[in-house]
Amino acid sequence: MKRIIKAGDEVVVIAGNSRGNRGKVIQVQPRENRIIVEGINKRKHHEKKTQDSPEGAIVERENPIHLSNVMLSSRYDEKAGAKNK
């Protein structure tokens, strides 16, 4: 199947808790059919103690979402325009 969405594209989430939100694609994981979108599906991760952060840390990061739950923003806008006519 041909991949339409690439890193750097702007997408709109069409399903799930973040429905209607827009974001830029940070990373594409083609084997898992998942992408990471900036600002979407954030979760807290606990990091171990290191020399950089001797006390450890709790960091919010974006988790991957399935490709079927997003659409390119240009296609989304075209469909919205067609509905309004």
C-alpha positions as CSV (number, residue, x, y, z in Angstrom):
1,M,0.0,0.0,0.0
2,K,1.4,3.4,-0.9
3,R,2.1,5.8,1.9
4,I,0.6,9.2,1.5
5,I,1.7,10.7,4.8
6,K,5.3,11.7,5.3
7,A,7.3,13.4,8.1
8,G,6.7,17.1,8.1
9,D,3.1,16.9,6.7
10,E,0.2,18.6,8.5
11,V,-2.5,16.1,9.5
12,V,-5.9,16.2,11.2
13,V,-7.0,13.6,13.6
14,I,-10.3,12.1,12.5
15,A,-10.9,9.5,15.3
16,G,-10.3,9.2,19.0
17,N,-9.9,11.6,21.9
18,S,-8.1,14.2,19.8
19,R,-10.6,14.3,17.0
20,G,-10.4,17.6,15.0
21,N,-6.9,18.6,16.2
22,R,-4.2,19.4,13.8
23,G,-0.5,18.7,14.1
24,K,2.8,18.2,12.2
25,V,4.0,14.6,11.6
26,I,7.3,14.1,13.5
27,Q,7.9,10.4,12.6
28,V,6.4,7.7,10.5
29,Q,6.6,4.0,11.5
30,P,5.7,2.1,8.4
31,R,6.0,-1.4,9.7
32,E,3.6,-0.7,12.5
33,N,1.3,1.6,10.4
34,R,1.7,4.3,13.0
35,I,2.8,7.9,13.1
36,I,3.8,10.4,15.8
37,V,2.1,13.7,15.6
38,E,3.3,16.9,17.4
39,G,1.1,17.7,20.4
40,I,-1.3,14.7,19.9
41,N,-1.6,11.6,22.2
42,K,0.8,12.8,24.9
43,R,1.6,10.4,27.7
44,K,3.8,10.7,30.8
45,H,7.0,8.6,30.8
46,H,9.2,8.0,33.9
47,E,12.9,8.4,33.1
48,K,15.7,6.7,35.0
49,K,18.4,8.6,36.9
50,T,21.3,9.6,34.7
51,Q,24.2,12.0,35.0
52,D,22.2,14.6,33.1
53,S,19.2,14.3,35.5
54,P,20.4,12.8,38.8
55,E,17.0,12.7,40.3
56,G,15.2,11.2,37.3
57,A,12.2,12.9,35.7
58,I,8.6,12.5,34.5
59,V,8.4,13.7,30.9
60,E,5.4,14.1,28.6
61,R,6.0,12.6,25.2
62,E,3.9,12.0,22.1
63,N,2.9,8.4,21.6
64,P,2.2,6.9,18.1
65,I,-1.3,6.7,16.7
66,H,-2.6,4.6,13.9
67,L,-2.5,5.9,10.3
68,S,-6.2,5.2,9.8
69,N,-7.0,7.8,12.5
70,V,-5.5,10.7,10.6
71,M,-6.0,12.5,7.3
72,L,-3.9,15.0,5.4
73,S,-5.1,18.5,6.3
74,S,-5.4,19.4,2.6
75,R,-7.8,16.5,1.9
76,Y,-9.7,17.3,5.1
77,D,-10.2,20.9,4.1
78,E,-11.4,19.8,0.6
79,K,-14.0,17.5,2.1
80,A,-15.2,20.2,4.5
81,G,-15.5,22.6,1.6
82,A,-17.5,20.1,-0.4
83,K,-20.0,19.6,2.5
84,N,-20.6,23.3,2.8
85,K,-21.5,23.8,-0.9
